[in-house]
């Protein structure tokens, strides 16, 4: 599955205000380049249950930056 990051601008703006968050977001975004997820369990398995949790309604919560930051994402799996 190809990853389409819809709101990278939001992440960039947040990191400009909170520079200590940059490494955590860079690490997360770096993972998105070469993944092939087909279901939400694939994402949880990839990052591990300590880093990501399913919160319902096609959303996951990521623990980032040593658990100092959290990011909630919405995912949609399509045919491609």
mmJSON file of the N, C-alpha and C atoms, coordinates in Angstrom:
{"data_MODEL":{"atom_site":{
"group_PDB":["ATOM","ATOM","ATOM","ATOM","ATOM","ATOM","ATOM","ATOM","ATOM","ATOM","ATOM","ATOM","ATOM","ATOM","ATOM","ATOM","ATOM","ATOM","ATOM","ATOM","ATOM","ATOM","ATOM","ATOM","ATOM","ATOM","ATOM","ATOM","ATOM","ATOM","ATOM","ATOM","ATOM","ATOM","ATOM","ATOM","ATOM","ATOM","ATOM","ATOM","ATOM","ATOM","ATOM","ATOM","ATOM","ATOM","ATOM","ATOM","ATOM","ATOM","ATOM","ATOM","ATOM","ATOM","ATOM","ATOM","ATOM","ATOM","ATOM","ATOM","ATOM","ATOM","ATOM","ATOM","ATOM","ATOM","ATOM","ATOM","ATOM","ATOM","ATOM","ATOM","ATOM","ATOM","ATOM","ATOM","ATOM","ATOM","ATOM","ATOM","ATOM","ATOM","ATOM","ATOM","ATOM","ATOM","ATOM","ATOM","ATOM","ATOM","ATOM","ATOM","ATOM","ATOM","ATOM","ATOM","ATOM","ATOM","ATOM","ATOM","ATOM","ATOM","ATOM","ATOM","ATOM","ATOM","ATOM","ATOM","ATOM","ATOM","ATOM","ATOM","ATOM","ATOM","ATOM","ATOM","ATOM","ATOM","ATOM","ATOM","ATOM","ATOM","ATOM","ATOM","ATOM","ATOM","ATOM","ATOM","ATOM","ATOM","ATOM","ATOM","ATOM","ATOM","ATOM","ATOM","ATOM","ATOM","ATOM","ATOM","ATOM","ATOM","ATOM","ATOM","ATOM","ATOM","ATOM","ATOM","ATOM","ATOM","ATOM","ATOM","ATOM","ATOM","ATOM","ATOM","ATOM","ATOM","ATOM","ATOM","ATOM","ATOM","ATOM","ATOM","ATOM","ATOM","ATOM","ATOM","ATOM","ATOM","ATOM","ATOM","ATOM","ATOM","ATOM","ATOM","ATOM","ATOM","ATOM","ATOM","ATOM","ATOM","ATOM","ATOM","ATOM","ATOM","ATOM","ATOM","ATOM","ATOM","ATOM","ATOM","ATOM","ATOM","ATOM","ATOM","ATOM","ATOM","ATOM","ATOM","ATOM","ATOM","ATOM","ATOM","ATOM","ATOM","ATOM","ATOM","ATOM","ATOM","ATOM","ATOM","ATOM","ATOM","ATOM","ATOM","ATOM","ATOM","ATOM","ATOM","ATOM","ATOM","ATOM","ATOM","ATOM","ATOM","ATOM","ATOM","ATOM","ATOM","ATOM","ATOM","ATOM","ATOM","ATOM","ATOM","ATOM","ATOM","ATOM","ATOM"],
"id":[1,2,3,4,5,6,7,8,9,10,11,12,13,14,15,16,17,18,19,20,21,22,23,24,25,26,27,28,29,30,31,32,33,34,35,36,37,38,39,40,41,42,43,44,45,46,47,48,49,50,51,52,53,54,55,56,57,58,59,60,61,62,63,64,65,66,67,68,69,70,71,72,73,74,75,76,77,78,79,80,81,82,83,84,85,86,87,88,89,90,91,92,93,94,95,96,97,98,99,100,101,102,103,104,105,106,107,108,109,110,111,112,113,114,115,116,117,118,119,120,121,122,123,124,125,126,127,128,129,130,131,132,133,134,135,136,137,138,139,140,141,142,143,144,145,146,147,148,149,150,151,152,153,154,155,156,157,158,159,160,161,162,163,164,165,166,167,168,169,170,171,172,173,174,175,176,177,178,179,180,181,182,183,184,185,186,187,188,189,190,191,192,193,194,195,196,197,198,199,200,201,202,203,204,205,206,207,208,209,210,211,212,213,214,215,216,217,218,219,220,221,222,223,224,225,226,227,228,229,230,231,232,233,234,235,236,237,238,239,240],
"type_symbol":["N","C","C","N","C","C","N","C","C","N","C","C","N","C","C","N","C","C","N","C","C","N","C","C","N","C","C","N","C","C","N","C","C","N","C","C","N","C","C","N","C","C","N","C","C","N","C","C","N","C","C","N","C","C","N","C","C","N","C","C","N","C","C","N","C","C","N","C","C","N","C","C","N","C","C","N","C","C","N","C","C","N","C","C","N","C","C","N","C","C","N","C","C","N","C","C","N","C","C","N","C","C","N","C","C","N","C","C","N","C","C","N","C","C","N","C","C","N","C","C","N","C","C","N","C","C","N","C","C","N","C","C","N","C","C","N","C","C","N","C","C","N","C","C","N","C","C","N","C","C","N","C","C","N","C","C","N","C","C","N","C","C","N","C","C","N","C","C","N","C","C","N","C","C","N","C","C","N","C","C","N","C","C","N","C","C","N","C","C","N","C","C","N","C","C","N","C","C","N","C","C","N","C","C","N","C","C","N","C","C","N","C","C","N","C","C","N","C","C","N","C","C","N","C","C","N","C","C","N","C","C","N","C","C","N","C","C","N","C","C"],
"label_atom_id":["N","CA","C","N","CA","C","N","CA","C","N","CA","C","N","CA","C","N","CA","C","N","CA","C","N","CA","C","N","CA","C","N","CA","C","N","CA","C","N","CA","C","N","CA","C","N","CA","C","N","CA","C","N","CA","C","N","CA","C","N","CA","C","N","CA","C","N","CA","C","N","CA","C","N","CA","C","N","CA","C","N","CA","C","N","CA","C","N","CA","C","N","CA","C","N","CA","C","N","CA","C","N","CA","C","N","CA","C","N","CA","C","N","CA","C","N","CA","C","N","CA","C","N","CA","C","N","CA","C","N","CA","C","N","CA","C","N","CA","C","N","CA","C","N","CA","C","N","CA","C","N","CA","C","N","CA","C","N","CA","C","N","CA","C","N","CA","C","N","CA","C","N","CA","C","N","CA","C","N","CA","C","N","CA","C","N","CA","C","N","CA","C","N","CA","C","N","CA","C","N","CA","C","N","CA","C","N","CA","C","N","CA","C","N","CA","C","N","CA","C","N","CA","C","N","CA","C","N","CA","C","N","CA","C","N","CA","C","N","CA","C","N","CA","C","N","CA","C","N","CA","C","N","CA","C","N","CA","C","N","CA","C","N","CA","C","N","CA","C","N","CA","C","N","CA","C","N","CA","C"],
"label_alt_id":[null,null,null,null,null,null,null,null,null,null,null,null,null,null,null,null,null,null,null,null,null,null,null,null,null,null,null,null,null,null,null,null,null,null,null,null,null,null,null,null,null,null,null,null,null,null,null,null,null,null,null,null,null,null,null,null,null,null,null,null,null,null,null,null,null,null,null,null,null,null,null,null,null,null,null,null,null,null,null,null,null,null,null,null,null,null,null,null,null,null,null,null,null,null,null,null,null,null,null,null,null,null,null,null,null,null,null,null,null,null,null,null,null,null,null,null,null,null,null,null,null,null,null,null,null,null,null,null,null,null,null,null,null,null,null,null,null,null,null,null,null,null,null,null,null,null,null,null,null,null,null,null,null,null,null,null,null,null,null,null,null,null,null,null,null,null,null,null,null,null,null,null,null,null,null,null,null,null,null,null,null,null,null,null,null,null,null,null,null,null,null,null,null,null,null,null,null,null,null,null,null,null,null,null,null,null,null,null,null,null,null,null,null,null,null,null,null,null,null,null,null,null,null,null,null,null,null,null,null,null,null,null,null,null,null,null,null,null,null,null],
"label_comp_id":["UNK","UNK","UNK","UNK","UNK","UNK","UNK","UNK","UNK","UNK","UNK","UNK","UNK","UNK","UNK","UNK","UNK","UNK","UNK","UNK","UNK","UNK","UNK","UNK","UNK","UNK","UNK","UNK","UNK","UNK","UNK","UNK","UNK","UNK","UNK","UNK","UNK","UNK","UNK","UNK","UNK","UNK","UNK","UNK","UNK","UNK","UNK","UNK","UNK","UNK","UNK","UNK","UNK","UNK","UNK","UNK","UNK","UNK","UNK","UNK","UNK","UNK","UNK","UNK","UNK","UNK","UNK","UNK","UNK","UNK","UNK","UNK","UNK","UNK","UNK","UNK","UNK","UNK","UNK","UNK","UNK","UNK","UNK","UNK","UNK","UNK","UNK","UNK","UNK","UNK","UNK","UNK","UNK","UNK","UNK","UNK","UNK","UNK","UNK","UNK","UNK","UNK","UNK","UNK","UNK","UNK","UNK","UNK","UNK","UNK","UNK","UNK","UNK","UNK","UNK","UNK","UNK","UNK","UNK","UNK","UNK","UNK","UNK","UNK","UNK","UNK","UNK","UNK","UNK","UNK","UNK","UNK","UNK","UNK","UNK","UNK","UNK","UNK","UNK","UNK","UNK","UNK","UNK","UNK","UNK","UNK","UNK","UNK","UNK","UNK","UNK","UNK","UNK","UNK","UNK","UNK","UNK","UNK","UNK","UNK","UNK","UNK","UNK","UNK","UNK","UNK","UNK","UNK","UNK","UNK","UNK","UNK","UNK","UNK","UNK","UNK","UNK","UNK","UNK","UNK","UNK","UNK","UNK","UNK","UNK","UNK","UNK","UNK","UNK","UNK","UNK","UNK","UNK","UNK","UNK","UNK","UNK","UNK","UNK","UNK","UNK","UNK","UNK","UNK","UNK","UNK","UNK","UNK","UNK","UNK","UNK","UNK","UNK","UNK","UNK","UNK","UNK","UNK","UNK","UNK","UNK","UNK","UNK","UNK","UNK","UNK","UNK","UNK","UNK","UNK","UNK","UNK","UNK","UNK","UNK","UNK","UNK","UNK","UNK","UNK"],
"label_asym_id":["A","A","A","A","A","A","A","A","A","A","A","A","A","A","A","A","A","A","A","A","A","A","A","A","A","A","A","A","A","A","A","A","A","A","A","A","A","A","A","A","A","A","A","A","A","A","A","A","A","A","A","A","A","A","A","A","A","A","A","A","A","A","A","A","A","A","A","A","A","A","A","A","A","A","A","A","A","A","A","A","A","A","A","A","A","A","A","A","A","A","A","A","A","A","A","A","A","A","A","A","A","A","A","A","A","A","A","A","A","A","A","A","A","A","A","A","A","A","A","A","A","A","A","A","A","A","A","A","A","A","A","A","A","A","A","A","A","A","A","A","A","A","A","A","A","A","A","A","A","A","A","A","A","A","A","A","A","A","A","A","A","A","A","A","A","A","A","A","A","A","A","A","A","A","A","A","A","A","A","A","A","A","A","A","A","A","A","A","A","A","A","A","A","A","A","A","A","A","A","A","A","A","A","A","A","A","A","A","A","A","A","A","A","A","A","A","A","A","A","A","A","A","A","A","A","A","A","A","A","A","A","A","A","A","A","A","A","A","A","A"],
"label_entity_id":["1","1","1","1","1","1","1","1","1","1","1","1","1","1","1","1","1","1","1","1","1","1","1","1","1","1","1","1","1","1","1","1","1","1","1","1","1","1","1","1","1","1","1","1","1","1","1","1","1","1","1","1","1","1","1","1","1","1","1","1","1","1","1","1","1","1","1","1","1","1","1","1","1","1","1","1","1","1","1","1","1","1","1","1","1","1","1","1","1","1","1","1","1","1","1","1","1","1","1","1","1","1","1","1","1","1","1","1","1","1","1","1","1","1","1","1","1","1","1","1","1","1","1","1","1","1","1","1","1","1","1","1","1","1","1","1","1","1","1","1","1","1","1","1","1","1","1","1","1","1","1","1","1","1","1","1","1","1","1","1","1","1","1","1","1","1","1","1","1","1","1","1","1","1","1","1","1","1","1","1","1","1","1","1","1","1","1","1","1","1","1","1","1","1","1","1","1","1","1","1","1","1","1","1","1","1","1","1","1","1","1","1","1","1","1","1","1","1","1","1","1","1","1","1","1","1","1","1","1","1","1","1","1","1","1","1","1","1","1","1"],
"label_seq_id":[1,1,1,2,2,2,3,3,3,4,4,4,5,5,5,6,6,6,7,7,7,8,8,8,9,9,9,10,10,10,11,11,11,12,12,12,13,13,13,14,14,14,15,15,15,16,16,16,17,17,17,18,18,18,19,19,19,20,20,20,21,21,21,22,22,22,23,23,23,24,24,24,25,25,25,26,26,26,27,27,27,28,28,28,29,29,29,30,30,30,31,31,31,32,32,32,33,33,33,34,34,34,35,35,35,36,36,36,37,37,37,38,38,38,39,39,39,40,40,40,41,41,41,42,42,42,43,43,43,44,44,44,45,45,45,46,46,46,47,47,47,48,48,48,49,49,49,50,50,50,51,51,51,52,52,52,53,53,53,54,54,54,55,55,55,56,56,56,57,57,57,58,58,58,59,59,59,60,60,60,61,61,61,62,62,62,63,63,63,64,64,64,65,65,65,66,66,66,67,67,67,68,68,68,69,69,69,70,70,70,71,71,71,72,72,72,73,73,73,74,74,74,75,75,75,76,76,76,77,77,77,78,78,78,79,79,79,80,80,80],
"pdbx_PDB_ins_code":[null,null,null,null,null,null,null,null,null,null,null,null,null,null,null,null,null,null,null,null,null,null,null,null,null,null,null,null,null,null,null,null,null,null,null,null,null,null,null,null,null,null,null,null,null,null,null,null,null,null,null,null,null,null,null,null,null,null,null,null,null,null,null,null,null,null,null,null,null,null,null,null,null,null,null,null,null,null,null,null,null,null,null,null,null,null,null,null,null,null,null,null,null,null,null,null,null,null,null,null,null,null,null,null,null,null,null,null,null,null,null,null,null,null,null,null,null,null,null,null,null,null,null,null,null,null,null,null,null,null,null,null,null,null,null,null,null,null,null,null,null,null,null,null,null,null,null,null,null,null,null,null,null,null,null,null,null,null,null,null,null,null,null,null,null,null,null,null,null,null,null,null,null,null,null,null,null,null,null,null,null,null,null,null,null,null,null,null,null,null,null,null,null,null,null,null,null,null,null,null,null,null,null,null,null,null,null,null,null,null,null,null,null,null,null,null,null,null,null,null,null,null,null,null,null,null,null,null,null,null,null,null,null,null,null,null,null,null,null,null],
"Cartn_x":[0.828,0.0,0.872,0.581,1.295,0.736,1.601,1.197,1.012,-0.135,-0.402,-0.555,0.418,0.38,-0.335,-1.527,-2.377,-1.983,-1.598,-1.372,0.07,1.054,2.439,2.686,2.001,2.139,1.802,0.798,0.435,1.583,2.223,3.378,4.516,4.79,5.867,5.611,4.39,4.053,4.211,3.786,3.913,5.386,6.196,7.621,8.352,7.877,8.479,8.247,7.117,6.804,7.395,7.65,8.139,9.329,10.475,11.661,12.061,11.796,12.177,11.341,10.261,9.423,9.954,10.858,11.33,11.886,12.787,13.322,12.248,11.27,10.205,9.389,9.056,8.298,9.137,10.415,11.291,11.422,11.539,11.628,10.351,9.2,7.923,7.802,8.067,7.933,8.913,10.099,11.082,10.594,9.785,9.239,8.236,7.6,6.522,6.99,8.262,8.77,8.718,8.902,9.046,8.13,6.934,6.031,4.983,4.417,3.365,2.3,1.477,0.456,-0.848,-1.578,-2.86,-4.029,-3.689,-4.716,-4.087,-4.931,-4.415,-3.5,-3.752,-2.892,-1.46,-1.301,0.044,0.799,0.097,0.731,1.128,0.213,0.506,1.664,1.653,2.746,4.074,4.057,5.283,5.927,5.14,5.679,5.718,4.841,4.772,3.699,3.117,1.997,2.383,3.671,4.087,4.131,4.175,4.275,2.968,2.082,0.848,-0.315,-1.451,-2.655,-3.833,-4.697,-5.934,-6.915,-7.524,-8.486,-9.869,-10.062,-11.381,-11.597,-12.652,-13.023,-11.875,-11.145,-10.014,-8.938,-8.696,-7.687,-6.719,-5.475,-4.423,-3.764,-3.297,-2.561,-1.111,-0.211,1.218,1.853,2.683,3.491,4.815,5.211,6.417,7.309,8.58,9.52,9.627,9.805,9.927,8.635,7.517,6.178,5.852,6.586,6.286,5.244,5.055,4.116,3.25,2.054,1.157,0.608,0.448,-0.137,-1.241,-2.387,-3.509,-3.625,-3.665,-3.793,-5.079,-5.593,-6.721,-6.185,-6.586,-6.118,-7.304,-7.04,-8.003,-7.23,-7.636,-6.987,-7.803,-7.152,-7.83,-7.363,-7.708,-7.31,-5.847,-5.285,-3.864,-3.166],
"Cartn_y":[-1.176,0.0,1.24,2.142,3.408,4.321,5.033,5.943,7.332,7.92,9.303,10.111,10.926,11.756,13.052,13.216,14.324,15.633,15.599,16.826,16.981,16.783,16.967,18.41,19.352,20.755,20.959,20.252,20.347,19.874,18.78,18.27,19.284,19.832,20.823,22.052,22.538,23.706,23.391,22.218,21.826,21.752,21.174,21.023,22.367,23.34,24.672,25.28,24.978,25.508,24.668,23.388,22.446,21.676,22.314,21.736,20.393,20.163,18.888,17.728,18.014,16.965,16.484,17.225,16.913,15.497,15.039,13.676,12.589,12.686,11.685,11.664,12.848,12.912,12.468,12.84,12.402,10.889,10.293,8.83,8.198,8.708,8.177,8.312,9.492,9.723,8.875,8.633,7.791,6.367,5.88,4.524,4.403,5.484,5.427,5.2,5.337,5.257,3.855,2.82,1.466,0.443,0.841,-0.094,-0.625,-1.752,-2.353,-2.926,-2.039,-2.448,-2.719,-3.733,-4.073,-3.995,-3.924,-3.805,-3.13,-2.625,-1.866,-2.709,-4.004,-4.877,-4.877,-4.734,-4.658,-3.448,-2.337,-1.125,-1.329,-1.889,-2.142,-3.129,-4.181,-5.165,-4.537,-3.639,-3.0,-2.143,-1.307,-0.389,-1.003,-1.952,-2.575,-1.932,-2.723,-2.229,-1.128,-0.952,0.136,1.481,1.455,2.695,3.101,2.14,2.463,1.654,2.318,1.652,1.978,1.011,1.225,1.948,3.028,3.758,3.789,3.064,2.95,3.947,3.723,4.6,4.824,3.746,3.813,4.796,4.826,5.725,4.945,5.422,4.871,6.01,5.719,6.709,6.262,7.12,6.842,7.586,6.88,7.482,7.861,9.106,9.573,10.347,10.439,11.244,10.816,9.52,9.023,9.151,9.051,9.147,10.563,11.561,12.952,13.546,12.922,13.412,12.261,12.609,11.62,12.188,11.297,11.691,10.705,11.226,10.376,10.45,9.277,9.223,8.496,8.835,8.111,7.39,6.16,5.379,4.869,4.695,4.124,3.202,1.951,1.006,0.895,1.167,1.083,-0.144,-0.19,-1.322,-1.259,-0.068,0.09,0.807],
"Cartn_z":[0.0,0.0,0.0,-0.862,-0.895,0.19,0.872,1.932,1.34,1.571,1.19,2.464,2.753,3.943,3.583,4.101,3.687,4.366,5.602,6.354,6.838,5.967,6.387,6.81,6.204,6.582,8.065,8.552,9.969,10.844,10.454,11.207,11.17,9.993,9.856,10.735,10.733,11.552,13.04,13.446,14.848,15.247,14.398,14.71,14.755,13.986,14.075,15.458,16.063,17.384,18.509,18.228,19.251,18.672,18.665,18.022,18.617,19.885,20.496,19.968,19.253,18.664,17.315,16.717,15.362,15.235,16.108,15.926,15.912,16.766,16.804,15.521,15.01,13.766,12.58,12.559,11.463,11.447,12.624,12.703,12.155,12.586,12.115,10.597,10.062,8.619,7.823,8.388,7.719,7.518,8.424,8.306,7.167,6.807,5.822,4.394,4.142,2.771,2.178,2.978,2.437,3.1,3.434,4.099,3.136,3.492,2.677,3.609,4.146,5.084,4.343,4.783,4.166,5.149,6.449,7.484,8.696,9.587,10.732,11.615,11.716,12.529,12.001,10.692,10.109,10.659,10.844,11.367,12.822,13.615,15.029,15.158,14.363,14.397,13.999,13.035,12.547,13.638,14.29,15.3,16.694,16.961,18.274,19.127,20.038,20.853,21.836,22.109,22.993,22.282,20.953,20.171,19.514,19.258,18.535,19.111,19.196,19.71,18.811,18.621,17.882,18.806,18.285,19.111,18.472,17.373,16.75,15.628,14.867,13.758,12.767,12.453,11.522,11.983,13.263,13.811,14.704,14.681,15.533,16.291,17.502,18.291,18.4,17.967,18.009,19.168,19.923,20.974,20.328,20.476,19.793,20.75,20.379,21.153,22.598,22.811,24.179,24.958,24.245,24.814,25.3,24.807,25.132,24.194,23.046,22.043,21.558,21.159,20.571,19.273,18.322,17.048,16.723,16.36,15.96,14.451,13.845,12.391,12.02,10.868,10.289,9.059,8.904,7.754,6.944,5.663,4.737,3.826,3.752,2.877,1.593,0.477,-0.811,-1.562,-2.828,-3.66,-4.034,-4.073,-4.405,-3.301],
"occupancy":[1.0,1.0,1.0,1.0,1.0,1.0,1.0,1.0,1.0,1.0,1.0,1.0,1.0,1.0,1.0,1.0,1.0,1.0,1.0,1.0,1.0,1.0,1.0,1.0,1.0,1.0,1.0,1.0,1.0,1.0,1.0,1.0,1.0,1.0,1.0,1.0,1.0,1.0,1.0,1.0,1.0,1.0,1.0,1.0,1.0,1.0,1.0,1.0,1.0,1.0,1.0,1.0,1.0,1.0,1.0,1.0,1.0,1.0,1.0,1.0,1.0,1.0,1.0,1.0,1.0,1.0,1.0,1.0,1.0,1.0,1.0,1.0,1.0,1.0,1.0,1.0,1.0,1.0,1.0,1.0,1.0,1.0,1.0,1.0,1.0,1.0,1.0,1.0,1.0,1.0,1.0,1.0,1.0,1.0,1.0,1.0,1.0,1.0,1.0,1.0,1.0,1.0,1.0,1.0,1.0,1.0,1.0,1.0,1.0,1.0,1.0,1.0,1.0,1.0,1.0,1.0,1.0,1.0,1.0,1.0,1.0,1.0,1.0,1.0,1.0,1.0,1.0,1.0,1.0,1.0,1.0,1.0,1.0,1.0,1.0,1.0,1.0,1.0,1.0,1.0,1.0,1.0,1.0,1.0,1.0,1.0,1.0,1.0,1.0,1.0,1.0,1.0,1.0,1.0,1.0,1.0,1.0,1.0,1.0,1.0,1.0,1.0,1.0,1.0,1.0,1.0,1.0,1.0,1.0,1.0,1.0,1.0,1.0,1.0,1.0,1.0,1.0,1.0,1.0,1.0,1.0,1.0,1.0,1.0,1.0,1.0,1.0,1.0,1.0,1.0,1.0,1.0,1.0,1.0,1.0,1.0,1.0,1.0,1.0,1.0,1.0,1.0,1.0,1.0,1.0,1.0,1.0,1.0,1.0,1.0,1.0,1.0,1.0,1.0,1.0,1.0,1.0,1.0,1.0,1.0,1.0,1.0,1.0,1.0,1.0,1.0,1.0,1.0,1.0,1.0,1.0,1.0,1.0,1.0,1.0,1.0,1.0,1.0,1.0,1.0],
"B_iso_or_equiv":[0.0,0.0,0.0,0.0,0.0,0.0,0.0,0.0,0.0,0.0,0.0,0.0,0.0,0.0,0.0,0.0,0.0,0.0,0.0,0.0,0.0,0.0,0.0,0.0,0.0,0.0,0.0,0.0,0.0,0.0,0.0,0.0,0.0,0.0,0.0,0.0,0.0,0.0,0.0,0.0,0.0,0.0,0.0,0.0,0.0,0.0,0.0,0.0,0.0,0.0,0.0,0.0,0.0,0.0,0.0,0.0,0.0,0.0,0.0,0.0,0.0,0.0,0.0,0.0,0.0,0.0,0.0,0.0,0.0,0.0,0.0,0.0,0.0,0.0,0.0,0.0,0.0,0.0,0.0,0.0,0.0,0.0,0.0,0.0,0.0,0.0,0.0,0.0,0.0,0.0,0.0,0.0,0.0,0.0,0.0,0.0,0.0,0.0,0.0,0.0,0.0,0.0,0.0,0.0,0.0,0.0,0.0,0.0,0.0,0.0,0.0,0.0,0.0,0.0,0.0,0.0,0.0,0.0,0.0,0.0,0.0,0.0,0.0,0.0,0.0,0.0,0.0,0.0,0.0,0.0,0.0,0.0,0.0,0.0,0.0,0.0,0.0,0.0,0.0,0.0,0.0,0.0,0.0,0.0,0.0,0.0,0.0,0.0,0.0,0.0,0.0,0.0,0.0,0.0,0.0,0.0,0.0,0.0,0.0,0.0,0.0,0.0,0.0,0.0,0.0,0.0,0.0,0.0,0.0,0.0,0.0,0.0,0.0,0.0,0.0,0.0,0.0,0.0,0.0,0.0,0.0,0.0,0.0,0.0,0.0,0.0,0.0,0.0,0.0,0.0,0.0,0.0,0.0,0.0,0.0,0.0,0.0,0.0,0.0,0.0,0.0,0.0,0.0,0.0,0.0,0.0,0.0,0.0,0.0,0.0,0.0,0.0,0.0,0.0,0.0,0.0,0.0,0.0,0.0,0.0,0.0,0.0,0.0,0.0,0.0,0.0,0.0,0.0,0.0,0.0,0.0,0.0,0.0,0.0,0.0,0.0,0.0,0.0,0.0,0.0],
"pdbx_formal_charge":[null,null,null,null,null,null,null,null,null,null,null,null,null,null,null,null,null,null,null,null,null,null,null,null,null,null,null,null,null,null,null,null,null,null,null,null,null,null,null,null,null,null,null,null,null,null,null,null,null,null,null,null,null,null,null,null,null,null,null,null,null,null,null,null,null,null,null,null,null,null,null,null,null,null,null,null,null,null,null,null,null,null,null,null,null,null,null,null,null,null,null,null,null,null,null,null,null,null,null,null,null,null,null,null,null,null,null,null,null,null,null,null,null,null,null,null,null,null,null,null,null,null,null,null,null,null,null,null,null,null,null,null,null,null,null,null,null,null,null,null,null,null,null,null,null,null,null,null,null,null,null,null,null,null,null,null,null,null,null,null,null,null,null,null,null,null,null,null,null,null,null,null,null,null,null,null,null,null,null,null,null,null,null,null,null,null,null,null,null,null,null,null,null,null,null,null,null,null,null,null,null,null,null,null,null,null,null,null,null,null,null,null,null,null,null,null,null,null,null,null,null,null,null,null,null,null,null,null,null,null,null,null,null,null,null,null,null,null,null,null],
"auth_seq_id":[1,1,1,2,2,2,3,3,3,4,4,4,5,5,5,6,6,6,7,7,7,8,8,8,9,9,9,10,10,10,11,11,11,12,12,12,13,13,13,14,14,14,15,15,15,16,16,16,17,17,17,18,18,18,19,19,19,20,20,20,21,21,21,22,22,22,23,23,23,24,24,24,25,25,25,26,26,26,27,27,27,28,28,28,29,29,29,30,30,30,31,31,31,32,32,32,33,33,33,34,34,34,35,35,35,36,36,36,37,37,37,38,38,38,39,39,39,40,40,40,41,41,41,42,42,42,43,43,43,44,44,44,45,45,45,46,46,46,47,47,47,48,48,48,49,49,49,50,50,50,51,51,51,52,52,52,53,53,53,54,54,54,55,55,55,56,56,56,57,57,57,58,58,58,59,59,59,60,60,60,61,61,61,62,62,62,63,63,63,64,64,64,65,65,65,66,66,66,67,67,67,68,68,68,69,69,69,70,70,70,71,71,71,72,72,72,73,73,73,74,74,74,75,75,75,76,76,76,77,77,77,78,78,78,79,79,79,80,80,80],
"auth_comp_id":["UNK","UNK","UNK","UNK","UNK","UNK","UNK","UNK","UNK","UNK","UNK","UNK","UNK","UNK","UNK","UNK","UNK","UNK","UNK","UNK","UNK","UNK","UNK","UNK","UNK","UNK","UNK","UNK","UNK","UNK","UNK","UNK","UNK","UNK","UNK","UNK","UNK","UNK","UNK","UNK","UNK","UNK","UNK","UNK","UNK","UNK","UNK","UNK","UNK","UNK","UNK","UNK","UNK","UNK","UNK","UNK","UNK","UNK","UNK","UNK","UNK","UNK","UNK","UNK","UNK","UNK","UNK","UNK","UNK","UNK","UNK","UNK","UNK","UNK","UNK","UNK","UNK","UNK","UNK","UNK","UNK","UNK","UNK","UNK","UNK","UNK","UNK","UNK","UNK","UNK","UNK","UNK","UNK","UNK","UNK","UNK","UNK","UNK","UNK","UNK","UNK","UNK","UNK","UNK","UNK","UNK","UNK","UNK","UNK","UNK","UNK","UNK","UNK","UNK","UNK","UNK","UNK","UNK","UNK","UNK","UNK","UNK","UNK","UNK","UNK","UNK","UNK","UNK","UNK","UNK","UNK","UNK","UNK","UNK","UNK","UNK","UNK","UNK","UNK","UNK","UNK","UNK","UNK","UNK","UNK","UNK","UNK","UNK","UNK","UNK","UNK","UNK","UNK","UNK","UNK","UNK","UNK","UNK","UNK","UNK","UNK","UNK","UNK","UNK","UNK","UNK","UNK","UNK","UNK","UNK","UNK","UNK","UNK","UNK","UNK","UNK","UNK","UNK","UNK","UNK","UNK","UNK","UNK","UNK","UNK","UNK","UNK","UNK","UNK","UNK","UNK","UNK","UNK","UNK","UNK","UNK","UNK","UNK","UNK","UNK","UNK","UNK","UNK","UNK","UNK","UNK","UNK","UNK","UNK","UNK","UNK","UNK","UNK","UNK","UNK","UNK","UNK","UNK","UNK","UNK","UNK","UNK","UNK","UNK","UNK","UNK","UNK","UNK","UNK","UNK","UNK","UNK","UNK","UNK","UNK","UNK","UNK","UNK","UNK","UNK"],
"auth_asym_id":["A","A","A","A","A","A","A","A","A","A","A","A","A","A","A","A","A","A","A","A","A","A","A","A","A","A","A","A","A","A","A","A","A","A","A","A","A","A","A","A","A","A","A","A","A","A","A","A","A","A","A","A","A","A","A","A","A","A","A","A","A","A","A","A","A","A","A","A","A","A","A","A","A","A","A","A","A","A","A","A","A","A","A","A","A","A","A","A","A","A","A","A","A","A","A","A","A","A","A","A","A","A","A","A","A","A","A","A","A","A","A","A","A","A","A","A","A","A","A","A","A","A","A","A","A","A","A","A","A","A","A","A","A","A","A","A","A","A","A","A","A","A","A","A","A","A","A","A","A","A","A","A","A","A","A","A","A","A","A","A","A","A","A","A","A","A","A","A","A","A","A","A","A","A","A","A","A","A","A","A","A","A","A","A","A","A","A","A","A","A","A","A","A","A","A","A","A","A","A","A","A","A","A","A","A","A","A","A","A","A","A","A","A","A","A","A","A","A","A","A","A","A","A","A","A","A","A","A","A","A","A","A","A","A","A","A","A","A","A","A"],
"auth_atom_id":["N","CA","C","N","CA","C","N","CA","C","N","CA","C","N","CA","C","N","CA","C","N","CA","C","N","CA","C","N","CA","C","N","CA","C","N","CA","C","N","CA","C","N","CA","C","N","CA","C","N","CA","C","N","CA","C","N","CA","C","N","CA","C","N","CA","C","N","CA","C","N","CA","C","N","CA","C","N","CA","C","N","CA","C","N","CA","C","N","CA","C","N","CA","C","N","CA","C","N","CA","C","N","CA","C","N","CA","C","N","CA","C","N","CA","C","N","CA","C","N","CA","C","N","CA","C","N","CA","C","N","CA","C","N","CA","C","N","CA","C","N","CA","C","N","CA","C","N","CA","C","N","CA","C","N","CA","C","N","CA","C","N","CA","C","N","CA","C","N","CA","C","N","CA","C","N","CA","C","N","CA","C","N","CA","C","N","CA","C","N","CA","C","N","CA","C","N","CA","C","N","CA","C","N","CA","C","N","CA","C","N","CA","C","N","CA","C","N","CA","C","N","CA","C","N","CA","C","N","CA","C","N","CA","C","N","CA","C","N","CA","C","N","CA","C","N","CA","C","N","CA","C","N","CA","C","N","CA","C","N","CA","C","N","CA","C","N","CA","C","N","CA","C","N","CA","C","N","CA","C"],
"pdbx_PDB_model_num":[1,1,1,1,1,1,1,1,1,1,1,1,1,1,1,1,1,1,1,1,1,1,1,1,1,1,1,1,1,1,1,1,1,1,1,1,1,1,1,1,1,1,1,1,1,1,1,1,1,1,1,1,1,1,1,1,1,1,1,1,1,1,1,1,1,1,1,1,1,1,1,1,1,1,1,1,1,1,1,1,1,1,1,1,1,1,1,1,1,1,1,1,1,1,1,1,1,1,1,1,1,1,1,1,1,1,1,1,1,1,1,1,1,1,1,1,1,1,1,1,1,1,1,1,1,1,1,1,1,1,1,1,1,1,1,1,1,1,1,1,1,1,1,1,1,1,1,1,1,1,1,1,1,1,1,1,1,1,1,1,1,1,1,1,1,1,1,1,1,1,1,1,1,1,1,1,1,1,1,1,1,1,1,1,1,1,1,1,1,1,1,1,1,1,1,1,1,1,1,1,1,1,1,1,1,1,1,1,1,1,1,1,1,1,1,1,1,1,1,1,1,1,1,1,1,1,1,1,1,1,1,1,1,1,1,1,1,1,1,1]
}}}
